[in-house]
C-alpha cells in the first residue's frame, strides 16, 4: 500500500509501489491517459514561475483535456 503523501510524487515511490503503479496503469489505457494528464498538470503547476505563466499553461493543459475527451475531467 502506498504511503500517505508519497503517492502524489511518483519519483518517491518505492520499487514495489512503482511496480504496482505500472501494473495498474498497464491494465487500463484510459486510466493511463488520465494519470498522464494528472501528472502533466502537477508538473506545470509546480514549476510555473509566475501567475501569468501558470495561466498560460493551464490554458494549454485544458486544451489537452478537451482533446482527450475524458468525461472525468
N, C-alpha and C positions, 0 to 999 in steps of 0.2 A: 504494500500500500504506500502511496506517495506521502511524503512528509508535508505537513501543513506549510503553506507558503512557498515551498520549493517547487511544487508542480507548476507554478507560474513562470519559472525560469528553467527551460529545458536544459540549458547548459550546466545546471547544477544538479541534474538528476544522477542518481547512482547508475551503475551499469545495468542493474536489474530493473530499475524504474524506466530507463531508456529503452530496454528491450520490451517491456510491457507496452510502452507508448507506441513503439514501432509495430508491435503485433496488432494493436487496436487500430492504428491508422492504416495498416495494410489490409485489414479486413473490410474496410469501407472507404471507397474512393470519395464519397460525398463528405464523410467525416474528415478525411484527409484534407480536402479542399477548404472546408470550414476552419479546420485547425490552422492551415497555412494562412488564411485570411486573418484569423485572430493573431497569429504571430506577426504578420506584417503590420497590423495595427499597433501592436505593442512596440515593435521596433521603431516605427516612425514617431510614436508618441514619446518614447523615452529619449529620442535623440534630437528632436526639433529644438533648435537653439532659440527660436523666438515664437511668439504667438502667431505672427504672420506666416512663418514657415509651417507651423503646425496647422494653420487653417488651410494652406495650400495642399499640404499632404493629406489632410482629412478629405478634401475635395477629390483628390486623386484616388484615395482609398475607397470612398463611396462609389466612385465610378467602377472600380474593380468589383465591388459587391454587387452592383447592378448587373454587370456583365455575367457574374457568376450565377445569377438567378436563384440564389438560395433564399427561400422564404423565411428562414430562421432569422436572417439579418433584416 
